[in-house]
């Protein structure tokens, strides 16, 4: 069962599985109706997709079937039906599909963000390498205070599968170690909230960036360290991701230490949201308010 939540100062912070998003496509009224009603509102849209998705579509083979329609390599436009609509977008010029995919970085190279100075020391995010980091992360996941929320207690294999699911994905979630003055002491997941299943449950904006955190050692919990690091990582995201206007998180509504840590880190309590495994507090740190909170 996938992890659900964790407290920043008590160890856990929310996490949920990384899956591709398959959003629904409502009919004219905003809610799908009978089949004949949906057909009555069929239309043709002429849309320009974001550059990230255009680059991903460039990975299709010249004779690949997109939405049931073959797209010759020489065509300038690609057609695909989406729900009741027919969508056309400009096909990107990318003769080499693998090269186009290599240019897609959904999180602006987390590993190059560098350190940030905090009241508790110099901190940086280091993307996980399974061979190096698995023993420490698995040990943290088996701490009862962490396991109660992340639900990843068990063998090394279980933790490894959780990490590799992200590392083998399309880059929408990056697992990292948090290094404080050079010492690994926390585990983080930096993810594209707007491309995550979470986006089905709140009014997501393009490039919304989500964070999950657990503090590894008991001695580092419940002394304000989580709040200091949550603020620092939000600042890193906003500094290194110019397109991102908000950092979001979704701790369990009843996880008071976690919610308090986010509030102390300059996040605002935006809403309550019903997620598959919990009722969560949607916490947001806005770029426009970062120097006021």
Backbone torsions as a table, in degrees:
resi	resn	phi	psi	omega
1	UNK	NA	132.9	-174.2
2	UNK	-69.9	155.6	178.2
3	UNK	-66.4	155.5	-176.3
4	UNK	-125.0	-38.2	-174.7
5	UNK	-162.5	161.9	179.2
6	UNK	-163.5	154.5	-176.5
7	UNK	-97.7	133.4	-176.7
8	UNK	-62.2	-43.8	-179.2
9	UNK	-91.6	-23.5	179.5
10	UNK	-91.4	-1.2	177.3
11	UNK	123.0	-55.9	-174.6
12	UNK	-91.5	151.7	168.2
13	UNK	-143.7	154.0	-164.3
14	UNK	-61.1	144.7	175.3
15	UNK	-148.8	150.8	176.7
16	UNK	-144.6	166.3	-173.3
17	UNK	-64.9	150.8	178.1
18	UNK	-96.3	111.7	-178.3
19	UNK	-133.6	153.6	170.9
20	UNK	-61.8	147.8	179.3
21	UNK	-94.6	131.2	176.8
22	UNK	-122.4	79.1	-175.0
23	UNK	-65.6	149.6	175.9
24	UNK	-77.7	164.4	-180.0
25	UNK	-126.4	100.5	-175.9
26	UNK	-68.5	162.0	175.8
27	UNK	-79.2	-162.8	-173.3
28	UNK	-61.3	-38.2	-175.5
29	UNK	-80.7	-4.3	-175.3
30	UNK	96.1	-8.2	177.4
31	UNK	-134.7	132.4	-179.2
32	UNK	-63.3	136.7	176.9
33	UNK	-114.5	-158.8	177.1
34	UNK	-58.8	158.0	-175.3
35	UNK	-56.3	-39.8	-177.7
36	UNK	-68.7	-30.3	178.4
37	UNK	-68.6	-39.3	178.8
38	UNK	-63.5	-41.9	-179.6
39	UNK	-64.8	-33.8	-177.9
40	UNK	-63.1	-24.9	-176.4
41	UNK	-105.7	21.8	177.6
42	UNK	-61.1	145.8	-177.5
43	UNK	-151.9	173.1	175.4
44	UNK	-121.8	124.8	-179.2
45	UNK	-108.4	143.3	175.5
46	UNK	-111.7	98.7	-172.3
47	UNK	-115.2	152.8	171.0
48	UNK	-111.5	114.9	-176.4
49	UNK	-75.2	155.7	175.0
50	UNK	-58.0	153.3	-176.2
51	UNK	-59.4	-33.1	179.7
52	UNK	-61.9	-46.2	-179.3
53	UNK	-71.7	-32.9	177.1
54	UNK	-62.2	-40.2	178.8
55	UNK	-67.4	-36.9	178.0
56	UNK	-65.1	-42.3	178.5
57	UNK	-64.1	-23.5	178.9
58	UNK	-64.5	-17.0	178.5
59	UNK	-73.9	-7.5	178.6
60	UNK	-69.6	139.6	175.4
61	UNK	-65.2	154.1	-177.0
62	UNK	-53.0	-33.5	-178.6
63	UNK	-105.4	20.7	-178.3
64	UNK	-68.2	151.4	-180.0
65	UNK	-96.4	108.5	179.1
66	UNK	-103.4	113.0	178.5
67	UNK	59.9	27.7	176.9
68	UNK	90.3	1.6	-179.3
69	UNK	-123.4	121.0	178.8
70	UNK	-67.0	141.8	-178.0
71	UNK	-119.3	102.0	178.2
72	UNK	-58.9	149.3	-176.0
73	UNK	-62.6	-25.7	-175.1
74	UNK	-88.6	-7.0	-179.0
75	UNK	-69.7	141.8	178.7
76	UNK	-87.3	-15.0	-178.1
77	UNK	-132.4	150.9	180.0
78	UNK	-120.4	139.5	-179.1
79	UNK	-113.9	136.0	173.2
80	UNK	-149.1	133.2	175.7
81	UNK	-77.1	134.5	175.1
82	UNK	-125.9	109.6	-177.9
83	UNK	57.5	-130.5	-178.7
84	UNK	-83.4	0.8	-174.8
85	UNK	-106.9	160.3	168.8
86	UNK	-113.5	126.9	-173.4
87	UNK	-116.9	135.3	175.1
88	UNK	-117.6	139.7	172.8
89	UNK	-143.3	156.4	-179.3
90	UNK	-69.9	129.5	178.2
91	UNK	-77.0	127.5	-179.3
92	UNK	-70.3	151.3	176.7
93	UNK	-84.2	100.0	-178.5
94	UNK	-144.7	86.6	-176.4
95	UNK	-62.7	-27.1	-179.8
96	UNK	-112.9	111.1	-173.6
97	UNK	-64.5	-43.0	-177.3
98	UNK	-64.3	-35.8	177.9
99	UNK	-64.8	-39.6	179.1
100	UNK	-64.0	-41.9	-179.2
101	UNK	-66.8	-33.3	-179.6
102	UNK	-65.8	-24.0	-178.2
103	UNK	-80.8	-10.8	-178.4
104	UNK	-85.0	115.5	175.4
105	UNK	-128.4	103.0	-171.6
106	UNK	-73.3	-13.5	-178.0
107	UNK	-129.9	22.2	170.4
108	UNK	54.4	45.5	169.0
109	UNK	57.4	68.7	-179.7
110	UNK	-51.3	-38.6	-176.5
111	UNK	-65.1	-13.8	-179.4
112	UNK	-104.2	6.7	-175.0
113	UNK	-68.0	-25.2	177.2
114	UNK	78.3	-178.5	-175.9
115	UNK	-83.1	163.3	173.5
116	UNK	-137.4	138.7	179.3
117	UNK	-83.4	133.5	-179.7
118	UNK	-128.1	167.7	176.7
119	UNK	-62.3	-15.8	-177.9
120	UNK	-107.5	2.0	178.3
121	UNK	136.0	-177.3	179.0
122	UNK	-83.1	128.4	-173.8
123	UNK	-126.1	143.3	172.7
124	UNK	-150.1	156.6	176.0
125	UNK	-96.3	133.9	179.0
126	UNK	-124.4	111.6	180.0
127	UNK	-52.0	140.8	-175.1
128	UNK	-66.4	138.1	164.1
129	UNK	-116.4	117.6	-171.0
130	UNK	-56.1	-45.9	-175.4
131	UNK	-61.7	-33.1	-177.4
132	UNK	-88.0	-39.1	-165.4
133	UNK	-105.8	-11.3	-174.8
134	UNK	-58.2	-45.3	-177.5
135	UNK	-58.2	-44.3	-179.2
136	UNK	-66.2	-45.5	-178.0
137	UNK	-64.9	-40.9	178.6
138	UNK	-64.3	-39.1	178.0
139	UNK	-62.7	-42.4	178.3
140	UNK	-64.6	-40.9	-178.7
141	UNK	-64.8	-23.1	-179.7
142	UNK	-91.2	0.4	171.3
143	UNK	-68.8	128.6	-176.5
144	UNK	-54.8	-37.4	-179.5
145	UNK	-65.7	-32.7	177.9
146	UNK	-80.7	-44.9	-175.6
147	UNK	-61.0	-28.9	-179.1
148	UNK	-60.7	-26.7	-178.1
149	UNK	-109.5	-42.6	-177.2
150	UNK	-80.3	-25.8	177.6
151	UNK	55.4	42.4	178.2
152	UNK	-122.0	20.4	174.6
153	UNK	-67.0	146.2	179.9
154	UNK	143.3	-149.2	-174.1
155	UNK	-77.0	166.5	172.7
156	UNK	-56.9	-34.6	-177.8
157	UNK	-61.7	-40.3	-179.1
158	UNK	-64.5	-43.9	177.4
159	UNK	-65.9	-40.5	-179.9
160	UNK	-61.3	-41.1	179.0
161	UNK	-62.6	-39.3	178.3
162	UNK	-63.1	-41.1	-179.6
163	UNK	-70.6	-46.1	-175.7
164	UNK	-68.1	-27.4	176.4
165	UNK	-60.6	-33.9	176.9
166	UNK	-80.5	-44.6	-176.7
167	UNK	-64.8	-29.1	-179.8
168	UNK	-91.9	0.8	-178.3
169	UNK	-82.7	-160.8	-175.3
170	UNK	-93.4	8.9	176.1
171	UNK	95.6	7.9	-179.4
172	UNK	-78.9	-10.1	174.9
173	UNK	-141.2	129.7	-178.4
174	UNK	-121.2	113.7	176.4
175	UNK	-78.4	136.6	-175.3
176	UNK	-138.2	152.4	163.2
177	UNK	-89.8	144.4	172.1
178	UNK	-99.4	121.6	-178.2
179	UNK	-106.5	120.4	177.6
180	UNK	-107.5	116.0	-174.2
181	UNK	51.5	39.0	175.4
182	UNK	86.4	-4.9	-177.1
183	UNK	-103.9	125.0	175.9
184	UNK	-63.7	125.2	-176.9
185	UNK	-143.7	2.1	-179.1
186	UNK	-157.1	160.2	177.9
187	UNK	-120.1	134.5	-176.3
188	UNK	-130.2	151.5	166.2
189	UNK	-127.6	119.1	176.8
190	UNK	-102.7	122.5	-172.0
191	UNK	-141.1	158.4	177.1
192	UNK	-82.3	98.9	-177.6
193	UNK	-63.0	-31.7	-179.5
194	UNK	-72.7	-14.4	178.0
195	UNK	-109.4	7.9	-175.2
196	UNK	-103.8	157.1	174.7
197	UNK	-53.7	-23.9	175.9
198	UNK	-55.1	-31.2	-176.8
199	UNK	-64.4	-15.5	176.7
200	UNK	-75.5	-12.5	-170.2
201	UNK	-114.2	1.1	176.1
202	UNK	-153.8	162.2	-178.6
203	UNK	-75.0	81.8	-176.9
204	UNK	-67.4	151.6	174.7
205	UNK	-117.4	154.1	179.7
206	UNK	-54.3	134.3	176.4
207	UNK	73.2	9.3	170.1
208	UNK	-50.8	133.2	-176.9
209	UNK	-118.3	127.4	-178.5
210	UNK	-102.9	156.1	177.1
211	UNK	-135.2	143.6	171.0
212	UNK	-125.4	144.9	-176.1
213	UNK	-144.3	141.7	162.6
214	UNK	-134.7	139.2	175.4
215	UNK	-90.1	128.9	-170.3
216	UNK	-71.8	-50.4	-172.6
217	UNK	-98.7	141.0	-179.4
218	UNK	-56.6	-37.3	-177.0
219	UNK	-64.6	-19.7	-178.9
220	UNK	-92.5	-0.5	-175.6
221	UNK	-97.6	156.2	174.4
222	UNK	59.2	36.2	174.1
223	UNK	-138.2	22.9	176.2
224	UNK	87.1	-3.0	-178.2
225	UNK	-65.7	-40.5	-179.4
226	UNK	-59.5	-43.8	-179.8
227	UNK	-62.6	-42.9	-180.0
228	UNK	-61.1	-40.9	-178.1
229	UNK	-76.1	-35.3	176.8
230	UNK	-62.2	-39.7	176.6
231	UNK	-66.5	-43.5	-177.8
232	UNK	-62.9	-43.1	-178.4
233	UNK	-70.1	-36.8	175.0
234	UNK	-60.8	-40.3	177.4
235	UNK	-64.7	-39.7	176.8
236	UNK	-60.0	-46.9	-179.3
237	UNK	-58.8	-49.4	-175.5
238	UNK	-68.6	-31.6	177.8
239	UNK	-75.5	-37.0	-173.6
240	UNK	-95.5	-12.4	-179.6
241	UNK	-121.7	84.6	-175.8
242	UNK	-58.7	-28.1	-178.9
243	UNK	-78.0	-12.9	-176.7
244	UNK	-88.8	125.1	179.1
245	UNK	-102.8	-11.6	-175.3
246	UNK	-148.5	142.0	170.0
247	UNK	-108.7	132.8	-173.8
248	UNK	-125.7	158.4	174.4
249	UNK	-153.1	163.8	-175.1
250	UNK	-140.9	62.0	178.3
251	UNK	-64.4	153.8	175.9
252	UNK	-57.0	134.7	-177.5
253	UNK	-57.1	-31.0	-177.5
254	UNK	-91.1	0.5	178.7
255	UNK	-89.7	78.4	-173.0
256	UNK	-57.4	-44.0	179.0
257	UNK	-59.6	-37.8	-179.8
258	UNK	-68.3	-47.3	179.4
259	UNK	-60.4	-42.0	179.5
260	UNK	-63.4	-37.6	179.3
261	UNK	-63.1	-42.7	178.3
262	UNK	-65.6	-42.4	178.2
263	UNK	-60.7	-43.3	179.0
264	UNK	-67.5	-20.1	179.8
265	UNK	-91.3	6.4	176.6
266	UNK	93.3	13.1	174.4
267	UNK	-88.1	151.9	175.4
268	UNK	-106.6	148.7	177.2
269	UNK	-81.4	108.7	-171.0
270	UNK	-94.1	-38.1	-174.5
271	UNK	-173.3	168.2	167.6
272	UNK	-103.4	134.5	-178.9
273	UNK	-129.9	141.1	177.2
274	UNK	-92.1	110.2	176.8
275	UNK	-101.4	164.9	-175.5
276	UNK	-54.4	-34.5	-174.3
277	UNK	-112.4	1.8	-175.8
278	UNK	-169.3	164.6	165.7
279	UNK	-99.2	122.1	-168.5
280	UNK	-113.9	155.6	169.8
281	UNK	-94.8	117.6	177.9
282	UNK	-80.8	114.5	-178.9
283	UNK	-108.0	134.2	-175.7
284	UNK	-133.7	134.2	168.7
285	UNK	-113.4	115.8	-175.1
286	UNK	-90.2	140.0	174.5
287	UNK	-56.9	-42.0	-174.5
288	UNK	-69.3	-17.9	-178.0
289	UNK	-112.4	3.1	-169.7
290	UNK	-62.8	-29.1	-178.9
291	UNK	-90.1	-1.4	179.3
292	UNK	-106.1	-15.5	-175.0
293	UNK	-125.8	NA	NA
